[in-house]
Amino acid sequence: MKVTNVEMADQLLPGEDKDVVGILHKQHESDGVVIYPSTRLKDLNKDQKKAIFENDKGLHEVQSLGCTRELFLNISTDFS
């Protein structure tokens, strides 16, 4: 199982101290969490439980365990 965190802001916990957030970011990455800051959702397919999102590195596709209109569960398998 892979956890992916897609964040529209340029960091996790936008508005918080960048040094503190940097520590959290490094801890998440060392735990295997993939973090995509400055990223926006391009498409959400609830039937196939997948999302396509884009950042400065291109398009990414993520398959999820489930999603609703309000929430796309970020416990996922990246198959790109």
A tleap script that builds the chain and sets N, CA, C and O, in Angstrom:
source leaprc.protein.ff14SB
mol = sequence {
  NMET LYS VAL THR ASN VAL GLU MET ALA ASP
  GLN LEU LEU PRO GLY GLU ASP LYS ASP VAL
  VAL GLY ILE LEU HIE LYS GLN HIE GLU SER
  ASP GLY VAL VAL ILE TYR PRO SER THR ARG
  LEU LYS ASP LEU ASN LYS ASP GLN LYS LYS
  ALA ILE PHE GLU ASN ASP LYS GLY LEU HIE
  GLU VAL GLN SER LEU GLY CYS THR ARG GLU
  LEU PHE LEU ASN ILE SER THR ASP PHE CSER
}
set mol.1.N position { 0.843 -1.159 0.000 }
set mol.1.CA position { 0.000 0.000 0.000 }
set mol.1.C position { 0.900 1.237 0.000 }
set mol.1.O position { 1.960 1.261 0.625 }
set mol.2.N position { 0.450 2.236 -0.705 }
set mol.2.CA position { 1.205 3.472 -0.838 }
set mol.2.C position { 0.297 4.638 -0.482 }
set mol.2.O position { -0.862 4.674 -0.894 }
set mol.3.N position { 0.818 5.587 0.280 }
set mol.3.CA position { 0.051 6.773 0.645 }
set mol.3.C position { 0.572 7.946 -0.170 }
set mol.3.O position { 1.775 8.205 -0.211 }
set mol.4.N position { -0.341 8.644 -0.812 }
set mol.4.CA position { -0.002 9.806 -1.631 }
set mol.4.C position { -0.750 11.014 -1.082 }
set mol.4.O position { -1.964 10.961 -0.880 }
set mol.5.N position { -0.023 12.104 -0.842 }
set mol.5.CA position { -0.623 13.338 -0.358 }
set mol.5.C position { -0.502 14.385 -1.459 }
set mol.5.O position { 0.603 14.786 -1.823 }
set mol.6.N position { -1.633 14.822 -1.983 }
set mol.6.CA position { -1.671 15.844 -3.030 }
set mol.6.C position { -2.101 17.158 -2.384 }
set mol.6.O position { -3.191 17.248 -1.820 }
set mol.7.N position { -1.258 18.162 -2.464 }
set mol.7.CA position { -1.492 19.443 -1.808 }
set mol.7.C position { -1.458 20.572 -2.831 }
set mol.7.O position { -0.494 20.696 -3.587 }
set mol.8.N position { -2.499 21.392 -2.859 }
set mol.8.CA position { -2.529 22.530 -3.781 }
set mol.8.C position { -1.518 23.610 -3.382 }
set mol.8.O position { -0.942 24.269 -4.248 }
set mol.9.N position { -1.305 23.790 -2.093 }
set mol.9.CA position { -0.356 24.807 -1.623 }
set mol.9.C position { 1.078 24.338 -1.865 }
set mol.9.O position { 1.316 23.196 -2.258 }
set mol.10.N position { 2.019 25.235 -1.625 }
set mol.10.CA position { 3.420 24.894 -1.875 }
set mol.10.C position { 4.046 24.063 -0.761 }
set mol.10.O position { 5.212 23.683 -0.857 }
set mol.11.N position { 3.284 23.777 0.298 }
set mol.11.CA position { 3.793 22.943 1.392 }
set mol.11.C position { 2.626 22.298 2.118 }
set mol.11.O position { 1.482 22.731 1.979 }
set mol.12.N position { 2.918 21.257 2.896 }
set mol.12.CA position { 1.925 20.704 3.801 }
set mol.12.C position { 1.598 21.778 4.836 }
set mol.12.O position { 2.436 22.633 5.122 }
set mol.13.N position { 0.411 21.745 5.389 }
set mol.13.CA position { -0.015 22.712 6.402 }
set mol.13.C position { 0.279 24.154 5.987 }
set mol.13.O position { 1.060 24.840 6.646 }
set mol.14.N position { -0.334 24.612 4.908 }
set mol.14.CA position { -0.085 25.971 4.429 }
set mol.14.C position { -0.329 26.995 5.532 }
set mol.14.O position { -1.274 26.885 6.313 }
set mol.15.N position { 0.547 27.987 5.571 }
set mol.15.CA position { 0.436 29.036 6.558 }
set mol.15.C position { 1.237 28.777 7.824 }
set mol.15.O position { 1.432 29.681 8.637 }
set mol.16.N position { 1.700 27.544 7.992 }
set mol.16.CA position { 2.500 27.213 9.161 }
set mol.16.C position { 3.981 27.472 8.868 }
set mol.16.O position { 4.372 27.643 7.713 }
set mol.17.N position { 4.784 27.499 9.908 }
set mol.17.CA position { 6.219 27.757 9.800 }
set mol.17.C position { 6.888 26.752 8.853 }
set mol.17.O position { 6.748 25.542 9.030 }
set mol.18.N position { 7.609 27.255 7.854 }
set mol.18.CA position { 8.224 26.396 6.835 }
set mol.18.C position { 9.237 25.415 7.433 }
set mol.18.O position { 9.350 24.286 6.953 }
set mol.19.N position { 9.974 25.823 8.467 }
set mol.19.CA position { 10.956 24.925 9.084 }
set mol.19.C position { 10.268 23.745 9.765 }
set mol.19.O position { 10.720 22.606 9.648 }
set mol.20.N position { 9.183 24.018 10.470 }
set mol.20.CA position { 8.429 22.949 11.134 }
set mol.20.C position { 7.808 22.024 10.099 }
set mol.20.O position { 7.862 20.801 10.232 }
set mol.21.N position { 7.221 22.612 9.072 }
set mol.21.CA position { 6.602 21.814 8.009 }
set mol.21.C position { 7.661 20.982 7.290 }
set mol.21.O position { 7.389 19.848 6.896 }
set mol.22.N position { 8.855 21.526 7.116 }
set mol.22.CA position { 9.944 20.781 6.487 }
set mol.22.C position { 10.285 19.513 7.253 }
set mol.22.O position { 10.557 18.475 6.650 }
set mol.23.N position { 10.271 19.593 8.587 }
set mol.23.CA position { 10.526 18.406 9.421 }
set mol.23.C position { 9.429 17.370 9.202 }
set mol.23.O position { 9.713 16.184 9.037 }
set mol.24.N position { 8.180 17.819 9.202 }
set mol.24.CA position { 7.045 16.917 8.962 }
set mol.24.C position { 7.139 16.284 7.577 }
set mol.24.O position { 6.913 15.084 7.420 }
set mol.25.N position { 7.472 17.095 6.575 }
set mol.25.CA position { 7.599 16.617 5.196 }
set mol.25.C position { 8.655 15.506 5.114 }
set mol.25.O position { 8.411 14.457 4.517 }
set mol.26.N position { 9.814 15.739 5.708 }
set mol.26.CA position { 10.889 14.731 5.691 }
set mol.26.C position { 10.471 13.467 6.416 }
set mol.26.O position { 10.799 12.366 5.973 }
set mol.27.N position { 9.749 13.604 7.530 }
set mol.27.CA position { 9.297 12.421 8.268 }
set mol.27.C position { 8.306 11.617 7.440 }
set mol.27.O position { 8.390 10.391 7.378 }
set mol.28.N position { 7.372 12.307 6.807 }
set mol.28.CA position { 6.407 11.599 5.952 }
set mol.28.C position { 7.133 10.856 4.832 }
set mol.28.O position { 6.843 9.689 4.569 }
set mol.29.N position { 8.071 11.528 4.179 }
set mol.29.CA position { 8.808 10.869 3.096 }
set mol.29.C position { 9.596 9.666 3.597 }
set mol.29.O position { 9.659 8.643 2.914 }
set mol.30.N position { 10.200 9.774 4.783 }
set mol.30.CA position { 10.947 8.630 5.320 }
set mol.30.C position { 10.015 7.480 5.685 }
set mol.30.O position { 10.443 6.327 5.742 }
set mol.31.N position { 8.736 7.792 5.934 }
set mol.31.CA position { 7.724 6.762 6.194 }
set mol.31.C position { 7.133 6.200 4.908 }
set mol.31.O position { 6.276 5.317 4.953 }
set mol.32.N position { 7.588 6.708 3.751 }
set mol.32.CA position { 7.111 6.195 2.468 }
set mol.32.C position { 5.959 6.962 1.854 }
set mol.32.O position { 5.442 6.556 0.813 }
set mol.33.N position { 5.539 8.061 2.467 }
set mol.33.CA position { 4.453 8.875 1.920 }
set mol.33.C position { 5.008 9.696 0.755 }
set mol.33.O position { 6.047 10.343 0.883 }
set mol.34.N position { 4.312 9.665 -0.375 }
set mol.34.CA position { 4.686 10.478 -1.532 }
set mol.34.C position { 3.902 11.775 -1.440 }
set mol.34.O position { 2.675 11.757 -1.337 }
set mol.35.N position { 4.607 12.904 -1.477 }
set mol.35.CA position { 3.971 14.212 -1.314 }
set mol.35.C position { 4.130 15.007 -2.608 }
set mol.35.O position { 5.232 15.153 -3.136 }
set mol.36.N position { 3.006 15.515 -3.105 }
set mol.36.CA position { 2.989 16.351 -4.295 }
set mol.36.C position { 2.497 17.746 -3.912 }
set mol.36.O position { 1.291 17.991 -3.946 }
set mol.37.N position { 3.396 18.673 -3.545 }
set mol.37.CA position { 2.958 20.038 -3.262 }
set mol.37.C position { 2.731 20.802 -4.570 }
set mol.37.O position { 3.170 20.366 -5.634 }
set mol.38.N position { 2.053 21.923 -4.482 }
set mol.38.CA position { 1.775 22.779 -5.650 }
set mol.38.C position { 1.169 21.961 -6.787 }
set mol.38.O position { 1.603 22.052 -7.936 }
set mol.39.N position { 0.175 21.173 -6.451 }
set mol.39.CA position { -0.424 20.232 -7.397 }
set mol.39.C position { -1.935 20.445 -7.432 }
set mol.39.O position { -2.559 20.711 -6.405 }
set mol.40.N position { -2.514 20.323 -8.630 }
set mol.40.CA position { -3.960 20.505 -8.744 }
set mol.40.C position { -4.606 19.299 -9.413 }
set mol.40.O position { -4.008 18.638 -10.262 }
set mol.41.N position { -5.831 19.036 -9.009 }
set mol.41.CA position { -6.607 17.939 -9.558 }
set mol.41.C position { -7.070 18.296 -10.961 }
set mol.41.O position { -7.626 19.372 -11.178 }
set mol.42.N position { -6.843 17.404 -11.910 }
set mol.42.CA position { -7.302 17.606 -13.287 }
set mol.42.C position { -8.589 16.839 -13.555 }
set mol.42.O position { -9.478 17.338 -14.244 }
set mol.43.N position { -8.694 15.617 -13.009 }
set mol.43.CA position { -9.858 14.777 -13.277 }
set mol.43.C position { -10.022 13.789 -12.135 }
set mol.43.O position { -9.040 13.307 -11.571 }
set mol.44.N position { -11.262 13.493 -11.802 }
set mol.44.CA position { -11.595 12.514 -10.771 }
set mol.44.C position { -12.635 11.571 -11.338 }
set mol.44.O position { -13.729 12.000 -11.704 }
set mol.45.N position { -12.309 10.296 -11.413 }
set mol.45.CA position { -13.238 9.295 -11.915 }
set mol.45.C position { -13.668 8.435 -10.732 }
set mol.45.O position { -12.938 7.539 -10.309 }
set mol.46.N position { -14.864 8.714 -10.199 }
set mol.46.CA position { -15.346 7.990 -9.026 }
set mol.46.C position { -15.607 6.518 -9.333 }
set mol.46.O position { -15.387 5.664 -8.473 }
set mol.47.N position { -16.070 6.207 -10.542 }
set mol.47.CA position { -16.360 4.823 -10.888 }
set mol.47.C position { -15.099 3.966 -10.903 }
set mol.47.O position { -15.101 2.841 -10.405 }
set mol.48.N position { -14.034 4.496 -11.470 }
set mol.48.CA position { -12.770 3.753 -11.536 }
set mol.48.C position { -11.880 4.037 -10.333 }
set mol.48.O position { -10.797 3.466 -10.206 }
set mol.49.N position { -12.338 4.918 -9.452 }
set mol.49.CA position { -11.602 5.288 -8.241 }
set mol.49.C position { -10.182 5.731 -8.564 }
set mol.49.O position { -9.212 5.236 -7.991 }
set mol.50.N position { -10.086 6.668 -9.488 }
set mol.50.CA position { -8.764 7.182 -9.821 }
set mol.50.C position { -8.827 8.689 -10.016 }
set mol.50.O position { -9.869 9.264 -10.330 }
set mol.51.N position { -7.675 9.296 -9.817 }
set mol.51.CA position { -7.546 10.740 -9.978 }
set mol.51.C position { -6.352 11.029 -10.863 }
set mol.51.O position { -5.351 10.312 -10.843 }
set mol.52.N position { -6.475 12.092 -11.638 }
set mol.52.CA position { -5.353 12.589 -12.437 }
set mol.52.C position { -5.071 13.991 -11.926 }
set mol.52.O position { -5.968 14.832 -11.862 }
set mol.53.N position { -3.827 14.236 -11.565 }
set mol.53.CA position { -3.449 15.537 -11.070 }
set mol.53.C position { -2.183 16.008 -11.756 }
set mol.53.O position { -1.453 15.214 -12.351 }
set mol.54.N position { -1.923 17.322 -11.670 }
set mol.54.CA position { -0.831 17.921 -12.429 }
set mol.54.C position { -0.034 18.874 -11.545 }
set mol.54.O position { -0.587 19.614 -10.732 }
set mol.55.N position { 1.291 18.830 -11.733 }
set mol.55.CA position { 2.178 19.819 -11.121 }
set mol.55.C position { 3.266 20.154 -12.136 }
set mol.55.O position { 3.158 19.784 -13.305 }
set mol.56.N position { 4.306 20.847 -11.702 }
set mol.56.CA position { 5.351 21.266 -12.641 }
set mol.56.C position { 6.150 20.099 -13.210 }
set mol.56.O position { 6.931 20.284 -14.143 }
set mol.57.N position { 5.964 18.904 -12.662 }
set mol.57.CA position { 6.660 17.713 -13.173 }
set mol.57.C position { 5.792 16.914 -14.129 }
set mol.57.O position { 6.231 15.886 -14.645 }
set mol.58.N position { 4.563 17.367 -14.377 }
set mol.58.CA position { 3.693 16.703 -15.337 }
set mol.58.C position { 2.425 16.148 -14.725 }
set mol.58.O position { 2.018 16.536 -13.630 }
set mol.59.N position { 1.805 15.222 -15.464 }
set mol.59.CA position { 0.565 14.581 -15.025 }
set mol.59.C position { 0.886 13.308 -14.254 }
set mol.59.O position { 1.847 12.603 -14.565 }
set mol.60.N position { 0.071 13.026 -13.248 }
set mol.60.CA position { 0.215 11.825 -12.435 }
set mol.60.C position { -1.164 11.201 -12.301 }
set mol.60.O position { -2.171 11.906 -12.239 }
set mol.61.N position { -1.204 9.888 -12.257 }
set mol.61.CA position { -2.465 9.177 -12.113 }
set mol.61.C position { -2.367 8.291 -10.876 }
set mol.61.O position { -1.385 7.572 -10.692 }
set mol.62.N position { -3.392 8.350 -10.034 }
set mol.62.CA position { -3.400 7.592 -8.791 }
set mol.62.C position { -4.703 6.824 -8.675 }
set mol.62.O position { -5.780 7.371 -8.911 }
set mol.63.N position { -4.602 5.565 -8.312 }
set mol.63.CA position { -5.780 4.742 -8.052 }
set mol.63.C position { -6.004 4.740 -6.548 }
set mol.63.O position { -5.050 4.618 -5.780 }
set mol.64.N position { -7.246 4.872 -6.122 }
set mol.64.CA position { -7.569 4.970 -4.709 }
set mol.64.C position { -8.400 3.786 -4.256 }
set mol.64.O position { -8.966 3.049 -5.064 }
set mol.65.N position { -8.459 3.622 -2.939 }
set mol.65.CA position { -9.346 2.615 -2.369 }
set mol.65.C position { -10.796 3.070 -2.417 }
set mol.65.O position { -11.712 2.251 -2.327 }
set mol.66.N position { -11.007 4.379 -2.559 }
set mol.66.CA position { -12.365 4.894 -2.630 }
set mol.66.C position { -12.384 6.400 -2.686 }
set mol.66.O position { -11.433 7.060 -2.267 }
set mol.67.N position { -13.453 6.935 -3.198 }
set mol.67.CA position { -13.579 8.382 -3.239 }
set mol.67.C position { -15.052 8.750 -3.258 }
set mol.67.O position { -15.913 7.966 -3.656 }
set mol.68.N position { -15.307 9.958 -2.817 }
set mol.68.CA position { -16.637 10.539 -2.907 }
set mol.68.C position { -16.477 11.886 -3.581 }
set mol.68.O position { -15.366 12.280 -3.936 }
set mol.69.N position { -17.559 12.579 -3.755 }
set mol.69.CA position { -17.480 13.912 -4.362 }
set mol.69.C position { -16.620 14.840 -3.502 }
set mol.69.O position { -15.897 15.684 -4.032 }
set mol.70.N position { -16.696 14.688 -2.187 }
set mol.70.CA position { -15.993 15.578 -1.269 }
set mol.70.C position { -14.585 15.100 -0.929 }
set mol.70.O position { -13.734 15.917 -0.578 }
set mol.71.N position { -14.321 13.812 -1.023 }
set mol.71.CA position { -13.067 13.268 -0.519 }
set mol.71.C position { -12.533 12.185 -1.434 }
set mol.71.O position { -13.256 11.271 -1.831 }
set mol.72.N position { -11.271 12.301 -1.759 }
set mol.72.CA position { -10.581 11.245 -2.486 }
set mol.72.C position { -9.594 10.646 -1.508 }
set mol.72.O position { -8.613 11.299 -1.152 }
set mol.73.N position { -9.822 9.424 -1.063 }
set mol.73.CA position { -8.940 8.819 -0.061 }
set mol.73.C position { -7.536 8.730 -0.615 }
set mol.73.O position { -7.322 8.208 -1.710 }
set mol.74.N position { -6.571 9.244 0.146 }
set mol.74.CA position { -5.214 9.295 -0.367 }
set mol.74.C position { -4.400 8.056 -0.047 }
set mol.74.O position { -3.176 8.072 -0.180 }
set mol.75.N position { -5.054 6.984 0.373 }
set mol.75.CA position { -4.390 5.703 0.488 }
set mol.75.C position { -4.557 5.050 -0.876 }
set mol.75.O position { -5.661 4.665 -1.261 }
set mol.76.N position { -3.461 4.931 -1.597 }
set mol.76.CA position { -3.608 4.623 -3.011 }
set mol.76.C position { -2.454 3.805 -3.565 }
set mol.76.O position { -1.438 3.585 -2.906 }
set mol.77.N position { -2.645 3.371 -4.780 }
set mol.77.CA position { -1.593 2.719 -5.544 }
set mol.77.C position { -1.313 3.560 -6.767 }
set mol.77.O position { -2.211 3.810 -7.571 }
set mol.78.N position { -0.080 3.998 -6.916 }
set mol.78.CA position { 0.317 4.813 -8.062 }
set mol.78.C position { 0.662 3.864 -9.200 }
set mol.78.O position { 1.556 3.030 -9.056 }
set mol.79.N position { -0.030 3.978 -10.328 }
set mol.79.CA position { 0.252 3.072 -11.436 }
set mol.79.C position { 0.719 3.824 -12.668 }
set mol.79.O position { 0.535 3.364 -13.795 }
set mol.80.N position { 1.328 4.994 -12.448 }
set mol.80.CA position { 1.861 5.751 -13.591 }
set mol.80.C position { 3.323 5.402 -13.824 }
set mol.80.O position { 3.946 5.937 -14.742 }
savepdb mol mol.pdb
quit
